């Protein structure tokens, strides 16, 4: 996942300029970004379910090969429709990666170490997003197409790594047979449905922040794109540190429930502090606080869902990825809409959504009949 997200991160600072060079308007650029997330939303549960039937490794190979192909197609594009085609292909095939990797981790970890495993995935993703944009920015000086060729090569190397090194985690006797597992919504049942809705709110509020913070920081503290790059790198490092080491120990000691609630509380505090931003250092500090809270939530929710689901792990993690993609689709445009009303509204909305997510978790506890330990 580090190599996958490194390749993905490489294109982030370059894609808007590449698309603009081919005549994309800001609205068309938004559609280009959204097309990827829409495909992720539609097909992540499908690929997760396929991995429950044929094994994790073949589906991971499909996802990575699709990502590599899409990068090369993007690099060779000379018309706007070709950019859209490459991003749609990327969204369709690469949506196999995250749910299948999470299911893989669920296969090979014991319940008590599940949170640590999910945290390592989050840390890998975060580190890929930290180093990828820096590499993309450096090599874009030669040509806007160069970072996409590099991303394609990185993904191809990842494909070879998976093909020759990674072992299958789901033996044939544990795979679902054809007809088992039900529809893509089979995992969305009972009290667990509350956890999927919770992750939608978390993803939505994060996407709204990412879509508006550049404008907010420029208005409040006069920060430019270089400073913003450093700020998001610091935030990413804070989140990766939490997910790579702290979250596993916290879950083992206190349980997923306490970690989810703590993450939501810290995220809400982070949103509130962001409103006080007035310099580079306050922006870096407040976003890092938010990043720490956000970094606690996802691994804990993922671990809890994979422990409690009654369908295949791939189907459950696929639906989780789908809800997160839905949040990424809606967050930026609605965040931008409320930002236009007042620049602080996206972060006030983030506080409200964090509180709602907390309430949703308590509803989950009530429906599941779970008792939160006294020390939580």
C-alpha positions as CSV (number, residue, x, y, z in Angstrom):
1,X,0.0,0.0,0.0
2,X,2.9,2.3,0.6
3,X,4.1,1.8,-3.0
4,X,0.6,2.1,-4.4
5,X,0.0,5.4,-2.6
6,X,3.4,6.6,-3.5
7,X,2.5,6.3,-7.1
8,X,-0.9,7.9,-6.5
9,X,0.7,10.7,-4.5
10,X,3.2,11.5,-7.3
11,X,0.4,12.8,-9.6
12,X,-1.5,14.9,-7.0
13,X,0.4,18.2,-7.5
14,X,0.6,17.8,-11.3
15,X,-2.8,16.6,-12.4
16,X,-4.6,20.0,-12.3
17,X,-1.9,21.6,-14.5
18,X,-1.8,18.7,-16.9
19,X,-5.6,18.8,-17.3
20,X,-5.5,22.6,-17.7
21,X,-2.9,22.3,-20.4
22,X,-5.4,20.1,-22.3
23,X,-8.2,22.7,-21.9
24,X,-10.0,21.6,-18.7
25,X,-12.0,24.3,-16.9
26,X,-12.1,24.3,-13.1
27,X,-15.5,22.6,-13.3
28,X,-14.2,19.9,-15.6
29,X,-11.2,19.4,-13.3
30,X,-13.7,18.8,-10.5
31,X,-15.5,16.3,-12.6
32,X,-12.2,14.6,-13.4
33,X,-11.4,14.2,-9.7
34,X,-14.9,13.1,-8.9
35,X,-15.0,10.5,-11.7
36,X,-12.3,8.5,-9.9
37,X,-14.1,8.6,-6.5
38,X,-17.4,7.7,-8.1
39,X,-15.9,4.5,-9.6
40,X,-14.3,3.7,-6.3
41,X,-17.7,4.1,-4.6
42,X,-19.4,1.8,-7.1
43,X,-16.9,-1.0,-7.4
44,X,-15.0,-1.3,-4.1
45,X,-17.6,-3.7,-2.7
46,X,-17.6,-5.7,-5.9
47,X,-13.9,-6.3,-5.8
48,X,-14.0,-7.1,-2.1
49,X,-16.6,-9.7,-2.7
50,X,-14.6,-11.2,-5.6
51,X,-11.6,-11.5,-3.3
52,X,-13.7,-13.5,-0.9
53,X,-14.4,-16.0,-3.7
54,X,-11.1,-16.3,-5.6
55,X,-8.5,-15.1,-3.0
56,X,-6.8,-11.9,-2.2
57,X,-3.7,-12.0,-4.3
58,X,-5.3,-12.2,-7.8
59,X,-7.6,-9.2,-6.9
60,X,-4.6,-7.1,-5.6
61,X,-2.8,-7.9,-8.9
62,X,-5.8,-6.7,-10.9
63,X,-6.0,-3.5,-8.9
64,X,-2.3,-2.7,-9.2
65,X,-2.1,-3.5,-12.9
66,X,-5.1,-1.3,-13.5
67,X,-3.5,1.5,-11.7
68,X,-0.3,1.2,-13.6
69,X,-2.1,1.1,-16.9
70,X,-4.1,4.2,-16.0
71,X,-1.0,6.2,-15.2
72,X,0.6,5.3,-18.6
73,X,-2.6,6.2,-20.4
74,X,-2.8,9.5,-18.6
75,X,0.8,10.3,-19.4
76,X,0.2,9.7,-23.1
77,X,-3.1,11.6,-23.3
78,X,-3.4,14.5,-25.7
79,X,-7.1,15.2,-25.4
80,X,-9.3,15.8,-22.4
81,X,-11.6,12.8,-22.9
82,X,-8.5,10.6,-22.7
83,X,-7.8,11.9,-19.2
84,X,-11.4,11.1,-18.2
85,X,-11.0,7.6,-19.7
86,X,-7.8,6.9,-17.8
87,X,-9.2,8.1,-14.4
88,X,-12.4,6.0,-14.9
89,X,-10.2,3.0,-15.6
90,X,-8.1,3.8,-12.6
91,X,-11.2,4.1,-10.3
92,X,-12.7,0.9,-11.6
93,X,-9.7,-1.3,-11.3
94,X,-7.7,0.3,-8.4
95,X,-10.8,0.2,-6.2
96,X,-9.7,-3.4,-5.7
97,X,-6.7,-2.4,-3.7
98,X,-7.8,-1.0,-0.4
99,X,-10.6,-3.3,0.5
100,X,-8.6,-6.4,-0.5
101,X,-5.5,-5.3,1.4
102,X,-7.7,-4.7,4.5
103,X,-9.3,-8.1,4.1
104,X,-5.8,-9.6,3.7
105,X,-4.7,-8.0,7.0
106,X,-7.9,-9.4,8.6
107,X,-7.0,-12.8,7.3
108,X,-3.5,-12.9,8.8
109,X,-4.0,-11.0,12.2
110,X,-5.6,-12.3,15.4
111,X,-8.5,-10.3,16.8
112,X,-6.3,-8.7,19.4
113,X,-3.8,-7.5,16.8
114,X,-6.3,-6.5,14.2
115,X,-6.2,-2.8,15.1
116,X,-2.4,-2.8,14.9
117,X,-2.6,-4.3,11.4
118,X,-5.2,-1.8,10.2
119,X,-3.1,1.0,11.7
120,X,-0.1,-0.1,9.6
121,X,-2.2,0.1,6.5
122,X,-3.1,3.7,7.4
123,X,0.5,4.6,8.1
124,X,1.6,3.1,4.8
125,X,-1.1,5.1,3.0
126,X,-0.1,8.3,4.9
127,X,3.6,7.9,4.1
128,X,2.9,7.3,0.4
129,X,0.9,10.6,0.3
130,X,3.8,12.4,2.1
131,X,6.6,11.4,-0.2
132,X,4.6,11.0,-3.5
133,X,3.7,14.7,-4.0
134,X,7.3,15.8,-3.3
135,X,8.6,13.4,-6.0
136,X,5.8,14.5,-8.4
137,X,6.6,18.2,-7.9
138,X,10.3,17.7,-8.5
139,X,9.9,15.7,-11.8
140,X,7.1,17.9,-13.1
141,X,9.8,20.5,-13.9
142,X,10.8,18.4,-16.9
143,X,7.3,17.7,-18.2
144,X,3.8,17.3,-16.7
145,X,3.7,13.8,-18.2
146,X,6.9,12.6,-16.5
147,X,5.4,12.1,-13.0
148,X,2.7,9.9,-14.5
149,X,5.3,7.7,-16.3
150,X,7.2,7.4,-13.0
151,X,3.9,6.5,-11.1
152,X,3.2,3.9,-13.8
153,X,6.7,2.4,-13.3
154,X,6.3,2.4,-9.5
155,X,3.0,0.6,-9.8
156,X,4.5,-1.9,-12.3
157,X,7.3,-2.7,-9.7
158,X,4.6,-3.1,-7.0
159,X,2.8,-5.6,-9.3
160,X,6.0,-7.7,-9.6
161,X,6.6,-7.5,-5.8
162,X,3.0,-8.8,-5.2
163,X,3.4,-11.5,-7.9
164,X,6.6,-13.0,-6.7
165,X,6.8,-12.2,-3.0
166,X,3.2,-11.9,-1.5
167,X,1.7,-15.1,-0.4
168,X,-2.1,-15.8,-0.6
169,X,-3.8,-15.3,2.7
170,X,-7.2,-16.9,2.0
171,X,-6.9,-20.7,1.5
172,X,-9.4,-22.4,-0.9
173,X,-11.3,-24.0,2.0
174,X,-12.1,-20.6,3.5
175,X,-13.3,-19.0,0.3
176,X,-17.0,-18.2,-0.3
177,X,-18.6,-20.3,-3.0
178,X,-20.5,-18.8,-5.9
179,X,-23.9,-17.5,-4.7
180,X,-22.7,-17.0,-1.1
181,X,-22.2,-13.6,0.4
182,X,-25.4,-11.9,-1.1
183,X,-25.5,-8.5,-2.6
184,X,-23.0,-5.6,-2.2
185,X,-25.2,-4.4,0.7
186,X,-25.1,-7.7,2.6
187,X,-22.5,-6.2,5.0
188,X,-24.8,-3.2,5.7
189,X,-27.0,-4.9,8.2
190,X,-27.8,-4.7,11.9
191,X,-25.9,-2.5,14.3
192,X,-22.8,-2.6,12.1
193,X,-24.5,-0.3,9.6
194,X,-24.0,2.5,12.1
195,X,-20.2,2.1,11.7
196,X,-20.4,2.5,7.9
197,X,-22.4,5.7,8.3
198,X,-19.9,6.9,10.9
199,X,-17.1,6.5,8.4
200,X,-19.1,8.4,5.8
201,X,-19.3,11.4,8.1
202,X,-15.6,11.2,9.0
203,X,-14.6,10.9,5.3
204,X,-17.0,13.7,4.3
205,X,-15.6,16.2,6.9
206,X,-12.0,15.4,6.0
207,X,-12.7,15.9,2.3
208,X,-14.4,19.2,3.0
209,X,-11.3,20.3,4.9
210,X,-8.9,19.2,2.2
211,X,-11.0,21.0,-0.4
212,X,-11.1,24.4,1.4
213,X,-8.1,24.7,3.6
214,X,-5.8,26.1,0.9
215,X,-8.1,29.1,0.5
216,X,-8.7,29.4,4.3
217,X,-4.9,29.4,5.1
218,X,-4.2,32.0,2.4
219,X,-7.0,34.2,3.7
220,X,-6.1,33.8,7.4
221,X,-2.3,33.5,7.4
222,X,-1.2,34.4,3.8
223,X,0.2,31.0,3.2
224,X,1.2,29.9,-0.3
225,X,1.3,26.5,-2.0
226,X,4.8,25.7,-0.8
227,X,3.9,26.3,2.9
228,X,0.7,24.3,2.4
229,X,2.8,21.4,1.1
230,X,4.9,21.4,4.3
231,X,1.8,21.7,6.5
232,X,0.1,18.7,4.9
233,X,3.4,16.8,5.1
234,X,3.6,17.5,8.9
235,X,0.0,16.5,9.3
236,X,0.6,13.3,7.4
237,X,3.6,12.4,9.5
238,X,1.6,12.9,12.7
239,X,-1.2,10.7,11.4
240,X,1.3,8.0,10.2
241,X,3.1,8.0,13.6
242,X,-0.2,7.4,15.4
243,X,-1.4,4.8,13.0
244,X,1.9,3.0,12.7
245,X,2.5,2.5,16.4
246,X,0.1,4.1,18.9
247,X,-3.3,3.0,17.6
248,X,-2.5,-0.7,17.9
249,X,-1.4,-0.5,21.5
250,X,-4.4,1.7,22.4
251,X,-6.8,-0.7,20.9
252,X,-5.2,-3.7,22.6
253,X,-5.3,-1.9,26.0
254,X,-8.6,0.0,25.7
255,X,-10.6,-1.5,22.9
256,X,-11.8,-0.2,19.6
257,X,-14.7,1.7,21.1
258,X,-12.6,3.9,23.3
259,X,-10.2,4.7,20.4
260,X,-13.0,5.6,18.0
261,X,-14.5,8.0,20.6
262,X,-11.1,9.5,21.5
263,X,-10.4,10.0,17.8
264,X,-13.7,11.8,17.2
265,X,-13.1,14.0,20.2
266,X,-9.6,15.0,19.1
267,X,-10.9,15.6,15.5
268,X,-13.6,17.9,16.8
269,X,-11.0,19.8,18.9
270,X,-8.8,20.0,15.8
271,X,-11.6,21.5,13.7
272,X,-12.2,24.1,16.4
273,X,-8.6,25.0,16.6
274,X,-8.2,25.4,12.9
275,X,-10.6,28.4,13.1
276,X,-7.8,30.1,15.2
277,X,-5.2,29.7,12.5
278,X,-3.0,32.9,12.1
279,X,0.4,31.6,11.0
280,X,2.3,28.8,9.4
281,X,3.1,27.2,12.8
282,X,-0.5,27.4,14.2
283,X,-1.8,25.9,10.9
284,X,0.8,23.0,11.1
285,X,0.0,22.4,14.8
286,X,-3.8,22.6,14.5
287,X,-3.9,20.4,11.4
288,X,-1.6,17.9,13.1
289,X,-4.0,17.7,16.1
290,X,-6.8,17.0,13.7
291,X,-4.7,14.5,11.8
292,X,-3.9,12.6,15.0
293,X,-7.6,12.3,15.8
294,X,-8.5,11.3,12.3
295,X,-5.7,8.7,12.3
296,X,-7.2,7.0,15.3
297,X,-10.6,6.5,13.8
298,X,-10.2,4.5,10.6
299,X,-8.0,1.6,11.9
300,X,-10.3,1.2,14.9
301,X,-13.5,1.2,12.8
302,X,-11.9,-1.2,10.3
303,X,-10.8,-3.6,13.0
304,X,-14.2,-3.6,14.6
305,X,-16.0,-4.2,11.4
306,X,-13.8,-7.1,10.4
307,X,-14.2,-8.7,13.8
308,X,-18.0,-8.4,13.9
309,X,-19.1,-8.9,10.2
310,X,-21.1,-12.0,9.3
311,X,-20.2,-11.8,5.6
312,X,-16.9,-12.2,3.9
313,X,-14.1,-9.9,5.0
314,X,-13.6,-8.6,1.5
315,X,-17.2,-7.7,1.1
316,X,-17.2,-5.8,4.5
317,X,-14.0,-3.9,3.8
318,X,-15.2,-3.1,0.2
319,X,-18.4,-1.6,1.5
320,X,-16.3,0.4,4.0
321,X,-14.2,1.8,1.2
322,X,-17.3,2.6,-0.7
323,X,-18.7,4.7,2.1
324,X,-15.4,6.6,2.4
325,X,-15.4,7.2,-1.3
326,X,-19.0,8.6,-1.1
327,X,-17.7,11.0,1.6
328,X,-14.8,12.1,-0.7
329,X,-17.3,12.7,-3.5
330,X,-19.7,14.9,-1.5
331,X,-17.2,16.6,0.8
332,X,-15.3,19.0,-1.5
333,X,-18.3,20.6,-3.4
334,X,-20.4,21.0,-0.3
335,X,-17.4,22.2,1.7
336,X,-16.8,24.8,-1.0
337,X,-20.5,25.8,-0.9
338,X,-20.5,26.5,2.8
339,X,-17.0,28.2,2.6
340,X,-18.6,30.7,0.1
341,X,-21.1,31.6,2.8
342,X,-18.3,32.0,5.5
343,X,-14.7,30.8,5.5
344,X,-15.1,29.2,8.9
345,X,-18.3,27.2,8.1
346,X,-16.6,24.0,6.8
347,X,-14.7,23.6,10.1
348,X,-17.8,24.4,12.2
349,X,-19.6,21.8,10.1
350,X,-16.6,19.4,10.8
351,X,-17.2,19.9,14.6
352,X,-20.9,19.1,14.1
353,X,-20.2,16.1,12.0
354,X,-17.7,14.8,14.5
355,X,-20.4,15.1,17.3
356,X,-22.9,13.4,15.0
357,X,-20.5,10.6,14.4
358,X,-20.0,10.2,18.2
359,X,-23.7,10.0,18.6
360,X,-23.9,7.4,15.8
361,X,-21.3,5.3,17.6
362,X,-23.3,5.4,20.8
363,X,-26.3,4.2,18.9
364,X,-24.2,1.4,17.5
365,X,-23.3,0.4,21.1
366,X,-26.9,0.5,22.2
367,X,-28.0,-1.6,19.3
368,X,-25.2,-4.1,19.6
369,X,-25.8,-4.4,23.3
370,X,-22.1,-3.8,24.0
371,X,-20.8,-2.5,27.3
372,X,-18.0,0.0,27.0
373,X,-15.4,-0.8,29.7
374,X,-15.4,1.6,32.6
375,X,-11.8,2.7,31.9
376,X,-12.9,3.8,28.4
